[in-house]
Amino acid sequence: MELVPLGPEFGVEVRGIGLIDVASSDNAYRATRVALDEHSVLLFREQDITDDVQAAFSRAFGPLERVKIGSVGAGTFYSRLHNIAADGSLVPPTHQQALTARANQLWHTDSSFKQTPALASVLSARIVSERGGETEFTSTRQAWSRLPPAIQARLRDAIVTHAYANSRDQIEPGLMTPAERAAVPPVRWRMTWRNPVNDRTALYIASHAYAIEGMGENEARALLAELIADATRPEFTYRHEWRPDDVVMWDNRATMHRGHTWPHDQARSMVRTTISAVDADGLAELRPSA
């Protein structure tokens, strides 16, 4: 296996093994898991990708989430992110799928709003637009390391509230139905997530986060915005330009990401599988004390 650097101090392209190798070989899986813990973002080019291959690869790392209600693919393991209607036409900019894509252009980390958050996500490119549609990543581990020690001491055990509605309401208050809101009520997590394998700490924040215990609403939102802005300065990000059959995996414990726009008259179709975190991934420390 060869690892080729992608971003500023994080992210690598994996060469020499593919998704099927990882799904079928314990040695390939172990090497890939080491690379994920160390580099946070992994790129696999030119994969023979199908839903079954993607699921088999993802399951090597842990249990898969089922897609929440209100999303395309609800109840399955496959979140289908596209602008294509059931009849094959392209949806208009005001369609829910298009609004969801706009919300995904906010910096976020997948499933921080769930009772069990995500270890990692796997996104495959099925149809790529001719222009735009990139996915941008930043390392929240590097962002944490840049903070002065006094601020680290202040924030390490801070408790943050995350809600899916917080990010969606920034795009369109009616984007979520009452049933969708009820299905994903707010959750509380520590502001930092430590990787137990290498003892490295990362900020755990994103557009779903909006409140910090012990702070007023305005103060909390201002601090979160400041931390996100610093973490996502252009010199600290990697912007991935998709090719057909690309697959990117990222560690939700140590990154944030966002999508970029593409022309509404061009089709784009991506499929995401999401791997749930377990206590061995440091989840126990993320939970706030009772």
HELIX and SHEET records of a PDB file:
HELIX    1   1 LEU A   19  SER A   24  1                                   6    
HELIX    2   2 ASP A   26  HIS A   39  1                                  14    
HELIX    3   3 ASP A   51  ARG A   59  1                                   9    
HELIX    4   4 GLN A   96  ALA A  103  1                                   8    
HELIX    5   5 THR A  140  ARG A  146  1                                   7    
HELIX    6   6 PRO A  149  LEU A  155  1                                   7    
HELIX    7   7 TYR A  164  ASP A  169  1                                   6    
HELIX    8   8 PRO A  178  ALA A  183  1                                   6    
HELIX    9   9 GLU A  217  ALA A  231  1                                  15    
HELIX   10  10 PRO A  234  PHE A  236  5                                   3    
HELIX   11  11 ASP A  279  ASP A  281  5                                   3    
HELIX   12  12 LEU A  283  LEU A  286  1                                   4    
SHEET    1   A 7 GLU A   2  PRO A   5  0                                        
SHEET    2   A 7 VAL A  12  ARG A  15 -1                                        
SHEET    3   A 7 VAL A  41  PHE A  44  1                                        
SHEET    4   A 7 VAL A 247  ASP A 251 -1                                        
SHEET    5   A 7 ALA A 118  ILE A 127 -1                                        
SHEET    6   A 7 SER A 269  SER A 276 -1                                        
SHEET    7   A 7 SER A  79  HIS A  82 -1                                        
SHEET    1   B 3 THR A 237  HIS A 240  0                                        
SHEET    2   B 3 THR A 135  SER A 139 -1                                        
SHEET    3   B 3 THR A 255  GLY A 259 -1                                        
SHEET    1   C 3 VAL A 187  ARG A 190  0                                        
SHEET    2   C 3 ILE A 159  HIS A 162 -1                                        
SHEET    3   C 3 ALA A 209  ILE A 212 -1                                        
SHEET    1   D 2 THR A 192  ASN A 195  0                                        
SHEET    2   D 2 ARG A 200  LEU A 203 -1                                        
END                                                                             
